[in-house]
Amino acid sequence: MNIHHRTILLAFISLLCIVSCDDPSGIVQQGYDRKSMLEFTEKQIIIPLLTDVHVAMKKLDSTLIALDKNRSEELAQAARDAWRKLAIAWQYAVIFDFGPAEMNDGSLFQQIGTFPVSTIKVDSYINAQDSTFQNFERDARGLYALEYILFKDSTSCIQSIEQQPFRIAYARAMSRNMLSRLETVLDQWQHAYGISFIQSDGVQAGSSISDLYNAFVYHYEVMKNYNLGLPLGKRAGQIKNEPTKVEGYFSGSSVILLKAKYEAIKYLWYGYARLSLATSLSPRGFKDYIETVELGPRLIQDTEAQWNEIDQSFSTIDSRKSLQELIQLQSPALDTLFAALTKQTRFLKSEMSSLLGISITYSSSDGD
């Protein structure tokens, strides 16, 4: 080989290296329009779901104001109903806990969705009449601290407020805090951040695809390991189950919330916000992306088969009972569900990451 040919060959190899380094997903994926996927995800999934949470949050906030002015059992029940709707809407939007949701004092998920709540801390702040939230005790505020106040003693909610009026004041302060945070996040998605989200269409760490994928897998692990695994006693170091650590303990909503979170994650993989939109729009989700890469169709087949297995496991769970009740009854359906969720981790985390060339950037204790 003469010097001229060798120079051309080296230049070609260098070009391949540059392409590979800039886009770890490899040459086979360059034909996929990731920008289109990001635009679809932002406009058809993220903003509508965050809007649902915002609407539900405003409804709860206005109901708490009314309850403070007129302490009736009818309004207390209306507040509980509004909380349930908000909690379900929250499951669908909590996945998008990146970008605007990353705040100076913690993420939106940490500030609103931390569970289990510390009832001791909540009562301590109520007794001290402190609703400044100038602390990092996130298990003393947010959605599940509100649940504790509204549902702890459903037959005497009004009596508790009458005996300790700051309970409703603390609830209203939490509601305003949550509403303010939600409005900030939604506004940024609708404007400046939404634009930059679409433009950042690479797969390197910090890109929109990477942020979306890591949030997707992270919240899958949260669902498996903490919504279900922790109360079941499946986490490392546990010597028994801990049914009080379910999400939605006081309202008895734990099974409903677990199913909603699972659906939200599965729907995002398919590329739609809710099941009702599955056929009305052409999905632009992770499935659509995976189809374009080498070995992608095989991974889709495996993943969908496992979704079906998880669906079947959920169908055997008695939704008339709470998760804590089913744990106390030692329902074998929960162990079957946990095993099915664990099996899916391989396809969503290990294989999907490898095929798409997207690195896991969060600290994981999943154990695969």
Short mmCIF file of the C-alpha atoms (twelve columns), coordinates in Angstrom:
data_MODEL
# 
_entry.id   MODEL 
# 
loop_
_atom_site.group_PDB 
_atom_site.id 
_atom_site.type_symbol 
_atom_site.label_atom_id 
_atom_site.label_alt_id 
_atom_site.label_comp_id 
_atom_site.label_asym_id 
_atom_site.label_seq_id 
_atom_site.Cartn_x 
_atom_site.Cartn_y 
_atom_site.Cartn_z 
_atom_site.pdbx_PDB_model_num 
ATOM 1   C CA . MET A 1   0.000   0.000   0.000  1 
ATOM 2   C CA . ASN A 2   1.509   3.362   -0.998 1 
ATOM 3   C CA . ILE A 3   1.568   6.417   1.220  1 
ATOM 4   C CA . HIS A 4   -1.325  8.082   -0.600 1 
ATOM 5   C CA . HIS A 5   -3.638  5.077   -0.128 1 
ATOM 6   C CA . ARG A 6   -2.545  4.688   3.491  1 
ATOM 7   C CA . THR A 7   -3.373  8.354   4.149  1 
ATOM 8   C CA . ILE A 8   -6.854  7.947   2.657  1 
ATOM 9   C CA . LEU A 9   -7.449  4.801   4.744  1 
ATOM 10  C CA . LEU A 10  -6.356  6.493   7.972  1 
ATOM 11  C CA . ALA A 11  -8.598  9.481   7.239  1 
ATOM 12  C CA . PHE A 12  -11.534 7.141   6.646  1 
ATOM 13  C CA . ILE A 13  -10.883 5.296   9.919  1 
ATOM 14  C CA . SER A 14  -10.631 8.612   11.765 1 
ATOM 15  C CA . LEU A 15  -13.963 9.673   10.306 1 
ATOM 16  C CA . LEU A 16  -15.569 6.452   11.531 1 
ATOM 17  C CA . CYS A 17  -14.148 7.053   14.997 1 
ATOM 18  C CA . ILE A 18  -15.528 10.582  15.083 1 
ATOM 19  C CA . VAL A 19  -18.975 9.372   14.078 1 
ATOM 20  C CA . SER A 20  -18.827 6.580   16.618 1 
ATOM 21  C CA . CYS A 21  -17.704 8.871   19.454 1 
ATOM 22  C CA . ASP A 22  -20.258 11.534  18.692 1 
ATOM 23  C CA . ASP A 23  -23.073 9.017   18.418 1 
ATOM 24  C CA . PRO A 24  -22.470 5.877   20.491 1 
ATOM 25  C CA . SER A 25  -25.612 4.366   19.024 1 
ATOM 26  C CA . GLY A 26  -23.616 3.573   15.887 1 
ATOM 27  C CA . ILE A 27  -24.069 4.031   12.164 1 
ATOM 28  C CA . VAL A 28  -27.066 1.684   11.918 1 
ATOM 29  C CA . GLN A 29  -29.244 4.211   13.791 1 
ATOM 30  C CA . GLN A 30  -28.435 7.350   11.850 1 
ATOM 31  C CA . GLY A 31  -31.537 6.959   9.692  1 
ATOM 32  C CA . TYR A 32  -33.939 7.237   12.637 1 
ATOM 33  C CA . ASP A 33  -35.517 10.647  13.143 1 
ATOM 34  C CA . ARG A 34  -34.965 11.101  16.885 1 
ATOM 35  C CA . LYS A 35  -35.968 14.758  16.679 1 
ATOM 36  C CA . SER A 36  -39.416 13.738  15.469 1 
ATOM 37  C CA . MET A 37  -39.708 11.264  18.343 1 
ATOM 38  C CA . LEU A 38  -38.751 13.954  20.853 1 
ATOM 39  C CA . GLU A 39  -41.231 16.443  19.406 1 
ATOM 40  C CA . PHE A 40  -44.009 13.839  19.529 1 
ATOM 41  C CA . THR A 41  -43.083 12.891  23.109 1 
ATOM 42  C CA . GLU A 42  -43.073 16.497  24.262 1 
ATOM 43  C CA . LYS A 43  -46.290 17.637  22.581 1 
ATOM 44  C CA . GLN A 44  -48.392 14.456  22.690 1 
ATOM 45  C CA . ILE A 45  -47.225 12.876  25.950 1 
ATOM 46  C CA . ILE A 46  -45.304 15.039  28.404 1 
ATOM 47  C CA . ILE A 47  -47.195 18.341  28.200 1 
ATOM 48  C CA . PRO A 48  -50.674 16.711  28.199 1 
ATOM 49  C CA . LEU A 49  -49.802 14.523  31.201 1 
ATOM 50  C CA . LEU A 50  -48.280 17.402  33.155 1 
ATOM 51  C CA . THR A 51  -51.376 19.445  32.295 1 
ATOM 52  C CA . ASP A 52  -53.561 16.671  33.736 1 
ATOM 53  C CA . VAL A 53  -51.613 16.850  37.002 1 
ATOM 54  C CA . HIS A 54  -51.850 20.630  37.038 1 
ATOM 55  C CA . VAL A 55  -55.638 20.570  36.543 1 
ATOM 56  C CA . ALA A 56  -56.044 17.938  39.268 1 
ATOM 57  C CA . MET A 57  -53.770 19.903  41.605 1 
ATOM 58  C CA . LYS A 58  -55.781 23.106  41.102 1 
ATOM 59  C CA . LYS A 59  -58.980 21.193  41.855 1 
ATOM 60  C CA . LEU A 60  -57.579 19.836  45.112 1 
ATOM 61  C CA . ASP A 61  -56.217 23.254  46.058 1 
ATOM 62  C CA . SER A 62  -59.593 24.958  45.552 1 
ATOM 63  C CA . THR A 63  -61.333 22.183  47.497 1 
ATOM 64  C CA . LEU A 64  -58.937 22.624  50.435 1 
ATOM 65  C CA . ILE A 65  -59.656 26.368  50.431 1 
ATOM 66  C CA . ALA A 66  -63.377 25.622  50.542 1 
ATOM 67  C CA . LEU A 67  -62.864 23.065  53.322 1 
ATOM 68  C CA . ASP A 68  -60.945 25.606  55.378 1 
ATOM 69  C CA . LYS A 69  -63.820 28.095  55.073 1 
ATOM 70  C CA . ASN A 70  -66.630 25.590  55.596 1 
ATOM 71  C CA . ARG A 71  -65.559 22.513  57.530 1 
ATOM 72  C CA . SER A 72  -68.148 20.012  56.414 1 
ATOM 73  C CA . GLU A 73  -67.937 16.277  55.866 1 
ATOM 74  C CA . GLU A 74  -69.191 16.807  52.322 1 
ATOM 75  C CA . LEU A 75  -66.210 19.023  51.502 1 
ATOM 76  C CA . ALA A 76  -63.849 16.653  53.306 1 
ATOM 77  C CA . GLN A 77  -65.073 13.863  51.032 1 
ATOM 78  C CA . ALA A 78  -64.685 16.138  48.005 1 
ATOM 79  C CA . ALA A 79  -61.074 16.784  49.054 1 
ATOM 80  C CA . ARG A 80  -60.430 13.051  49.345 1 
ATOM 81  C CA . ASP A 81  -61.906 12.450  45.885 1 
ATOM 82  C CA . ALA A 82  -59.771 15.263  44.452 1 
ATOM 83  C CA . TRP A 83  -56.695 13.754  46.106 1 
ATOM 84  C CA . ARG A 84  -57.375 10.347  44.521 1 
ATOM 85  C CA . LYS A 85  -57.648 11.893  41.051 1 
ATOM 86  C CA . LEU A 86  -54.442 13.839  41.579 1 
ATOM 87  C CA . ALA A 87  -52.570 10.769  42.835 1 
ATOM 88  C CA . ILE A 88  -53.527 8.786   39.717 1 
ATOM 89  C CA . ALA A 89  -52.621 11.656  37.364 1 
ATOM 90  C CA . TRP A 90  -49.303 11.958  39.185 1 
ATOM 91  C CA . GLN A 91  -48.348 8.355   38.344 1 
ATOM 92  C CA . TYR A 92  -48.453 9.155   34.636 1 
ATOM 93  C CA . ALA A 93  -46.326 12.305  34.854 1 
ATOM 94  C CA . VAL A 94  -43.775 11.425  37.534 1 
ATOM 95  C CA . ILE A 95  -41.572 9.689   34.935 1 
ATOM 96  C CA . PHE A 96  -40.559 13.054  33.467 1 
ATOM 97  C CA . ASP A 97  -38.484 14.000  36.497 1 
ATOM 98  C CA . PHE A 98  -35.662 15.688  34.604 1 
ATOM 99  C CA . GLY A 99  -34.966 19.034  32.955 1 
ATOM 100 C CA . PRO A 100 -37.270 21.632  34.574 1 
ATOM 101 C CA . ALA A 101 -38.217 19.097  37.266 1 
ATOM 102 C CA . GLU A 102 -34.651 19.208  38.636 1 
ATOM 103 C CA . MET A 103 -34.740 22.051  41.122 1 
ATOM 104 C CA . ASN A 104 -32.223 23.517  43.543 1 
ATOM 105 C CA . ASP A 105 -33.788 21.760  46.542 1 
ATOM 106 C CA . GLY A 106 -34.512 18.431  44.889 1 
ATOM 107 C CA . SER A 107 -36.512 17.073  41.999 1 
ATOM 108 C CA . LEU A 108 -40.257 17.378  41.509 1 
ATOM 109 C CA . PHE A 109 -40.565 13.661  42.329 1 
ATOM 110 C CA . GLN A 110 -38.741 14.147  45.632 1 
ATOM 111 C CA . GLN A 111 -40.703 17.251  46.602 1 
ATOM 112 C CA . ILE A 112 -44.165 15.933  45.675 1 
ATOM 113 C CA . GLY A 113 -44.026 12.151  45.534 1 
ATOM 114 C CA . THR A 114 -41.765 10.950  48.369 1 
ATOM 115 C CA . PHE A 115 -43.229 7.956   50.175 1 
ATOM 116 C CA . PRO A 116 -43.707 6.539   52.725 1 
ATOM 117 C CA . VAL A 117 -44.559 9.727   54.567 1 
ATOM 118 C CA . SER A 118 -43.204 10.326  58.073 1 
ATOM 119 C CA . THR A 119 -46.323 10.941  60.151 1 
ATOM 120 C CA . ILE A 120 -44.129 11.874  63.113 1 
ATOM 121 C CA . LYS A 121 -42.497 14.684  61.130 1 
ATOM 122 C CA . VAL A 122 -45.811 15.898  59.690 1 
ATOM 123 C CA . ASP A 123 -47.347 16.071  63.153 1 
ATOM 124 C CA . SER A 124 -44.223 17.797  64.461 1 
ATOM 125 C CA . TYR A 125 -44.447 20.588  61.872 1 
ATOM 126 C CA . ILE A 126 -48.183 20.960  62.466 1 
ATOM 127 C CA . ASN A 127 -47.632 21.216  66.224 1 
ATOM 128 C CA . ALA A 128 -44.917 23.831  65.630 1 
ATOM 129 C CA . GLN A 129 -47.189 25.623  63.122 1 
ATOM 130 C CA . ASP A 130 -44.304 25.587  60.650 1 
ATOM 131 C CA . SER A 131 -45.234 25.495  56.978 1 
ATOM 132 C CA . THR A 132 -42.133 27.193  55.574 1 
ATOM 133 C CA . PHE A 133 -40.708 23.945  54.142 1 
ATOM 134 C CA . GLN A 134 -37.216 25.326  54.637 1 
ATOM 135 C CA . ASN A 135 -35.745 21.869  55.167 1 
ATOM 136 C CA . PHE A 136 -34.858 18.697  53.312 1 
ATOM 137 C CA . GLU A 137 -37.421 16.498  55.070 1 
ATOM 138 C CA . ARG A 138 -39.357 15.686  51.926 1 
ATOM 139 C CA . ASP A 139 -41.210 12.851  53.656 1 
ATOM 140 C CA . ALA A 140 -43.059 15.493  55.683 1 
ATOM 141 C CA . ARG A 141 -44.741 17.209  52.745 1 
ATOM 142 C CA . GLY A 142 -46.174 16.604  49.322 1 
ATOM 143 C CA . LEU A 143 -48.840 14.278  48.010 1 
ATOM 144 C CA . TYR A 144 -48.573 11.664  50.739 1 
ATOM 145 C CA . ALA A 145 -48.458 14.112  53.626 1 
ATOM 146 C CA . LEU A 146 -51.727 15.483  52.222 1 
ATOM 147 C CA . GLU A 147 -53.054 11.937  52.089 1 
ATOM 148 C CA . TYR A 148 -52.193 11.444  55.756 1 
ATOM 149 C CA . ILE A 149 -54.090 14.582  56.780 1 
ATOM 150 C CA . LEU A 150 -57.157 13.783  54.662 1 
ATOM 151 C CA . PHE A 151 -57.391 10.013  55.167 1 
ATOM 152 C CA . LYS A 152 -55.739 9.183   58.496 1 
ATOM 153 C CA . ASP A 153 -59.089 9.065   60.245 1 
ATOM 154 C CA . SER A 154 -61.716 9.390   57.558 1 
ATOM 155 C CA . THR A 155 -64.604 9.435   60.018 1 
ATOM 156 C CA . SER A 156 -63.133 12.270  62.068 1 
ATOM 157 C CA . CYS A 157 -61.248 14.422  59.559 1 
ATOM 158 C CA . ILE A 158 -63.364 17.473  60.440 1 
ATOM 159 C CA . GLN A 159 -63.005 16.811  64.142 1 
ATOM 160 C CA . SER A 160 -59.214 16.641  63.777 1 
ATOM 161 C CA . ILE A 161 -59.201 19.981  61.964 1 
ATOM 162 C CA . GLU A 162 -61.453 21.565  64.568 1 
ATOM 163 C CA . GLN A 163 -59.196 20.358  67.358 1 
ATOM 164 C CA . GLN A 164 -56.046 21.453  65.544 1 
ATOM 165 C CA . PRO A 165 -56.854 24.156  62.941 1 
ATOM 166 C CA . PHE A 166 -53.255 24.299  61.690 1 
ATOM 167 C CA . ARG A 167 -53.764 20.882  60.107 1 
ATOM 168 C CA . ILE A 168 -55.784 22.433  57.300 1 
ATOM 169 C CA . ALA A 169 -53.390 25.404  57.168 1 
ATOM 170 C CA . TYR A 170 -50.488 22.979  56.694 1 
ATOM 171 C CA . ALA A 171 -52.435 21.112  54.017 1 
ATOM 172 C CA . ARG A 172 -53.163 24.350  52.154 1 
ATOM 173 C CA . ALA A 173 -49.521 25.435  52.382 1 
ATOM 174 C CA . MET A 174 -48.392 22.090  50.936 1 
ATOM 175 C CA . SER A 175 -50.960 22.379  48.174 1 
ATOM 176 C CA . ARG A 176 -49.774 25.873  47.206 1 
ATOM 177 C CA . ASN A 177 -46.159 24.690  47.258 1 
ATOM 178 C CA . MET A 178 -46.951 21.747  44.984 1 
ATOM 179 C CA . LEU A 179 -49.036 23.883  42.641 1 
ATOM 180 C CA . SER A 180 -46.285 26.488  42.324 1 
ATOM 181 C CA . ARG A 181 -43.694 23.841  41.467 1 
ATOM 182 C CA . LEU A 182 -45.959 22.189  38.915 1 
ATOM 183 C CA . GLU A 183 -46.719 25.500  37.213 1 
ATOM 184 C CA . THR A 184 -43.016 26.294  36.951 1 
ATOM 185 C CA . VAL A 185 -42.220 22.916  35.390 1 
ATOM 186 C CA . LEU A 186 -45.177 22.986  32.987 1 
ATOM 187 C CA . ASP A 187 -44.385 26.541  31.848 1 
ATOM 188 C CA . GLN A 188 -40.795 25.599  31.030 1 
ATOM 189 C CA . TRP A 189 -41.916 22.559  29.038 1 
ATOM 190 C CA . GLN A 190 -44.363 24.710  27.100 1 
ATOM 191 C CA . HIS A 191 -41.711 27.296  26.282 1 
ATOM 192 C CA . ALA A 192 -37.901 27.423  26.534 1 
ATOM 193 C CA . TYR A 193 -37.093 23.913  27.726 1 
ATOM 194 C CA . GLY A 194 -39.522 22.304  25.312 1 
ATOM 195 C CA . ILE A 195 -37.646 23.863  22.389 1 
ATOM 196 C CA . SER A 196 -34.214 22.755  23.622 1 
ATOM 197 C CA . PHE A 197 -35.576 19.263  24.424 1 
ATOM 198 C CA . ILE A 198 -36.459 18.691  20.770 1 
ATOM 199 C CA . GLN A 199 -33.160 20.057  19.476 1 
ATOM 200 C CA . SER A 200 -30.967 17.862  21.682 1 
ATOM 201 C CA . ASP A 201 -31.448 14.679  19.652 1 
ATOM 202 C CA . GLY A 202 -28.180 12.852  20.248 1 
ATOM 203 C CA . VAL A 203 -27.800 9.848   22.553 1 
ATOM 204 C CA . GLN A 204 -24.843 10.961  24.654 1 
ATOM 205 C CA . ALA A 205 -25.243 11.589  28.386 1 
ATOM 206 C CA . GLY A 206 -27.194 14.815  28.911 1 
ATOM 207 C CA . SER A 207 -29.078 14.558  25.623 1 
ATOM 208 C CA . SER A 208 -32.868 14.474  25.642 1 
ATOM 209 C CA . ILE A 209 -33.028 10.842  24.506 1 
ATOM 210 C CA . SER A 210 -30.630 9.874   27.292 1 
ATOM 211 C CA . ASP A 211 -32.597 11.839  29.904 1 
ATOM 212 C CA . LEU A 212 -35.885 10.338  28.744 1 
ATOM 213 C CA . TYR A 213 -34.545 6.798   28.639 1 
ATOM 214 C CA . ASN A 214 -32.838 7.027   32.032 1 
ATOM 215 C CA . ALA A 215 -35.973 8.461   33.631 1 
ATOM 216 C CA . PHE A 216 -38.015 5.683   32.009 1 
ATOM 217 C CA . VAL A 217 -35.798 2.901   33.385 1 
ATOM 218 C CA . TYR A 218 -35.276 4.592   36.759 1 
ATOM 219 C CA . HIS A 219 -38.998 4.876   37.446 1 
ATOM 220 C CA . TYR A 220 -39.507 1.302   36.290 1 
ATOM 221 C CA . GLU A 221 -37.036 0.294   39.002 1 
ATOM 222 C CA . VAL A 222 -38.762 2.537   41.548 1 
ATOM 223 C CA . MET A 223 -42.067 0.846   40.728 1 
ATOM 224 C CA . LYS A 224 -40.604 -2.655  40.985 1 
ATOM 225 C CA . ASN A 225 -38.262 -2.149  43.920 1 
ATOM 226 C CA . TYR A 226 -40.103 0.374   46.086 1 
ATOM 227 C CA . ASN A 227 -43.782 0.392   45.147 1 
ATOM 228 C CA . LEU A 228 -43.850 -3.407  45.302 1 
ATOM 229 C CA . GLY A 229 -40.514 -4.913  46.375 1 
ATOM 230 C CA . LEU A 230 -40.043 -2.903  49.578 1 
ATOM 231 C CA . PRO A 231 -43.460 -3.594  51.145 1 
ATOM 232 C CA . LEU A 232 -43.128 -7.244  50.026 1 
ATOM 233 C CA . GLY A 233 -39.814 -7.520  51.889 1 
ATOM 234 C CA . LYS A 234 -37.766 -8.170  48.736 1 
ATOM 235 C CA . ARG A 235 -35.093 -5.523  49.243 1 
ATOM 236 C CA . ALA A 236 -31.588 -6.349  50.483 1 
ATOM 237 C CA . GLY A 237 -31.386 -6.365  54.269 1 
ATOM 238 C CA . GLN A 238 -35.106 -6.841  54.859 1 
ATOM 239 C CA . ILE A 239 -36.037 -9.729  57.150 1 
ATOM 240 C CA . LYS A 240 -39.810 -9.405  56.743 1 
ATOM 241 C CA . ASN A 241 -42.415 -7.622  54.657 1 
ATOM 242 C CA . GLU A 242 -43.318 -4.027  55.499 1 
ATOM 243 C CA . PRO A 243 -46.888 -3.395  54.255 1 
ATOM 244 C CA . THR A 244 -47.061 0.103   55.786 1 
ATOM 245 C CA . LYS A 245 -44.506 1.281   53.198 1 
ATOM 246 C CA . VAL A 246 -46.821 1.068   50.197 1 
ATOM 247 C CA . GLU A 247 -47.647 4.159   48.151 1 
ATOM 248 C CA . GLY A 248 -51.164 5.338   49.018 1 
ATOM 249 C CA . TYR A 249 -51.286 3.616   52.411 1 
ATOM 250 C CA . PHE A 250 -53.853 5.800   54.203 1 
ATOM 251 C CA . SER A 251 -56.273 6.039   51.280 1 
ATOM 252 C CA . GLY A 252 -56.083 2.327   50.458 1 
ATOM 253 C CA . SER A 253 -55.156 3.287   46.877 1 
ATOM 254 C CA . SER A 254 -51.944 1.276   46.672 1 
ATOM 255 C CA . VAL A 255 -53.043 -1.272  44.048 1 
ATOM 256 C CA . ILE A 256 -54.667 1.408   41.877 1 
ATOM 257 C CA . LEU A 257 -51.556 3.585   42.022 1 
ATOM 258 C CA . LEU A 258 -49.237 0.663   41.281 1 
ATOM 259 C CA . LYS A 259 -51.277 -0.255  38.199 1 
ATOM 260 C CA . ALA A 260 -51.346 3.369   37.024 1 
ATOM 261 C CA . LYS A 261 -47.583 3.728   37.342 1 
ATOM 262 C CA . TYR A 262 -47.043 0.489   35.452 1 
ATOM 263 C CA . GLU A 263 -49.380 1.609   32.657 1 
ATOM 264 C CA . ALA A 264 -47.620 4.968   32.399 1 
ATOM 265 C CA . ILE A 265 -44.250 3.285   31.929 1 
ATOM 266 C CA . LYS A 266 -45.549 0.717   29.445 1 
ATOM 267 C CA . TYR A 267 -47.411 3.372   27.443 1 
ATOM 268 C CA . LEU A 268 -44.271 5.498   27.190 1 
ATOM 269 C CA . TRP A 269 -42.416 2.497   25.726 1 
ATOM 270 C CA . TYR A 270 -45.131 2.176   23.082 1 
ATOM 271 C CA . GLY A 271 -45.254 5.935   22.509 1 
ATOM 272 C CA . TYR A 272 -48.588 7.237   23.757 1 
ATOM 273 C CA . ALA A 273 -49.848 8.958   26.885 1 
ATOM 274 C CA . ARG A 274 -52.955 6.885   27.562 1 
ATOM 275 C CA . LEU A 275 -54.537 3.769   26.122 1 
ATOM 276 C CA . SER A 276 -57.303 5.847   24.504 1 
ATOM 277 C CA . LEU A 277 -54.659 7.480   22.277 1 
ATOM 278 C CA . ALA A 278 -53.038 4.231   21.164 1 
ATOM 279 C CA . THR A 279 -54.791 4.116   17.793 1 
ATOM 280 C CA . SER A 280 -55.674 7.778   17.278 1 
ATOM 281 C CA . LEU A 281 -52.029 8.810   16.790 1 
ATOM 282 C CA . SER A 282 -49.042 7.186   15.133 1 
ATOM 283 C CA . PRO A 283 -46.836 6.334   18.138 1 
ATOM 284 C CA . ARG A 284 -43.305 7.693   18.229 1 
ATOM 285 C CA . GLY A 285 -41.957 5.932   21.292 1 
ATOM 286 C CA . PHE A 286 -39.109 3.638   22.213 1 
ATOM 287 C CA . LYS A 287 -40.688 0.729   20.332 1 
ATOM 288 C CA . ASP A 288 -40.669 2.771   17.118 1 
ATOM 289 C CA . TYR A 289 -37.002 3.626   17.727 1 
ATOM 290 C CA . ILE A 290 -35.930 0.058   18.544 1 
ATOM 291 C CA . GLU A 291 -37.484 -1.252  15.338 1 
ATOM 292 C CA . THR A 292 -34.869 0.637   13.317 1 
ATOM 293 C CA . VAL A 293 -31.765 -0.922  14.899 1 
ATOM 294 C CA . GLU A 294 -30.085 -4.246  14.292 1 
ATOM 295 C CA . LEU A 295 -31.674 -6.988  16.451 1 
ATOM 296 C CA . GLY A 296 -34.389 -4.500  17.417 1 
ATOM 297 C CA . PRO A 297 -37.349 -6.597  16.191 1 
ATOM 298 C CA . ARG A 298 -36.189 -9.509  18.353 1 
ATOM 299 C CA . LEU A 299 -35.975 -7.252  21.424 1 
ATOM 300 C CA . ILE A 300 -39.446 -5.886  20.697 1 
ATOM 301 C CA . GLN A 301 -40.816 -9.429  20.527 1 
ATOM 302 C CA . ASP A 302 -39.237 -10.335 23.882 1 
ATOM 303 C CA . THR A 303 -40.326 -7.091  25.545 1 
ATOM 304 C CA . GLU A 304 -43.919 -7.330  24.353 1 
ATOM 305 C CA . ALA A 305 -44.145 -10.945 25.470 1 
ATOM 306 C CA . GLN A 306 -43.027 -9.817  28.926 1 
ATOM 307 C CA . TRP A 307 -45.492 -6.906  28.979 1 
ATOM 308 C CA . ASN A 308 -48.185 -9.515  28.329 1 
ATOM 309 C CA . GLU A 309 -46.918 -11.667 31.186 1 
ATOM 310 C CA . ILE A 310 -46.987 -8.690  33.542 1 
ATOM 311 C CA . ASP A 311 -50.490 -7.780  32.362 1 
ATOM 312 C CA . GLN A 312 -51.597 -11.335 33.128 1 
ATOM 313 C CA . SER A 313 -50.040 -11.117 36.596 1 
ATOM 314 C CA . PHE A 314 -51.881 -7.858  37.312 1 
ATOM 315 C CA . SER A 315 -55.171 -9.424  36.191 1 
ATOM 316 C CA . THR A 316 -54.960 -11.981 39.014 1 
ATOM 317 C CA . ILE A 317 -54.666 -9.318  41.722 1 
ATOM 318 C CA . ASP A 318 -57.863 -8.459  43.599 1 
ATOM 319 C CA . SER A 319 -58.167 -4.703  43.025 1 
ATOM 320 C CA . ARG A 320 -60.905 -4.486  45.655 1 
ATOM 321 C CA . LYS A 321 -58.211 -4.886  48.296 1 
ATOM 322 C CA . SER A 322 -55.271 -2.634  49.048 1 
ATOM 323 C CA . LEU A 323 -51.702 -3.763  48.515 1 
ATOM 324 C CA . GLN A 324 -51.095 -3.823  52.255 1 
ATOM 325 C CA . GLU A 325 -54.078 -6.131  52.745 1 
ATOM 326 C CA . LEU A 326 -52.847 -8.490  50.040 1 
ATOM 327 C CA . ILE A 327 -49.376 -8.555  51.606 1 
ATOM 328 C CA . GLN A 328 -50.834 -9.388  55.001 1 
ATOM 329 C CA . LEU A 329 -52.865 -12.164 53.357 1 
ATOM 330 C CA . GLN A 330 -49.623 -13.418 51.750 1 
ATOM 331 C CA . SER A 331 -51.160 -13.362 48.291 1 
ATOM 332 C CA . PRO A 332 -48.997 -15.442 45.912 1 
ATOM 333 C CA . ALA A 333 -50.127 -13.191 43.054 1 
ATOM 334 C CA . LEU A 334 -47.821 -10.455 44.339 1 
ATOM 335 C CA . ASP A 335 -44.749 -12.693 44.205 1 
ATOM 336 C CA . THR A 336 -45.701 -13.723 40.674 1 
ATOM 337 C CA . LEU A 337 -46.050 -10.078 39.677 1 
ATOM 338 C CA . PHE A 338 -42.705 -9.150  41.233 1 
ATOM 339 C CA . ALA A 339 -40.994 -11.999 39.345 1 
ATOM 340 C CA . ALA A 340 -42.575 -10.876 36.058 1 
ATOM 341 C CA . LEU A 341 -41.483 -7.270  36.624 1 
ATOM 342 C CA . THR A 342 -37.966 -8.414  37.486 1 
ATOM 343 C CA . LYS A 343 -37.691 -10.422 34.259 1 
ATOM 344 C CA . GLN A 344 -38.621 -7.349  32.206 1 
ATOM 345 C CA . THR A 345 -35.700 -5.393  33.698 1 
ATOM 346 C CA . ARG A 346 -33.277 -7.261  31.452 1 
ATOM 347 C CA . PHE A 347 -35.042 -6.145  28.275 1 
ATOM 348 C CA . LEU A 348 -35.701 -2.533  29.323 1 
ATOM 349 C CA . LYS A 349 -32.369 -1.882  30.956 1 
ATOM 350 C CA . SER A 350 -29.560 -4.133  29.763 1 
ATOM 351 C CA . GLU A 351 -30.592 -4.993  26.204 1 
ATOM 352 C CA . MET A 352 -32.348 -1.750  25.307 1 
ATOM 353 C CA . SER A 353 -29.405 0.293   26.573 1 
ATOM 354 C CA . SER A 354 -26.990 -1.815  24.545 1 
ATOM 355 C CA . LEU A 355 -28.962 -1.742  21.281 1 
ATOM 356 C CA . LEU A 356 -29.671 1.988   21.395 1 
ATOM 357 C CA . GLY A 357 -26.200 2.894   22.602 1 
ATOM 358 C CA . ILE A 358 -27.547 4.866   25.580 1 
ATOM 359 C CA . SER A 359 -25.655 4.652   28.866 1 
ATOM 360 C CA . ILE A 360 -27.321 4.251   32.247 1 
ATOM 361 C CA . THR A 361 -26.345 7.471   34.016 1 
ATOM 362 C CA . TYR A 362 -28.139 7.148   37.339 1 
ATOM 363 C CA . SER A 363 -26.926 5.160   40.351 1 
ATOM 364 C CA . SER A 364 -28.760 1.834   40.309 1 
ATOM 365 C CA . SER A 365 -29.237 -0.640  43.135 1 
ATOM 366 C CA . ASP A 366 -31.503 -2.871  41.117 1 
ATOM 367 C CA . GLY A 367 -29.236 -5.883  41.117 1 
ATOM 368 C CA . ASP A 368 -30.745 -7.064  37.806 1 
# 
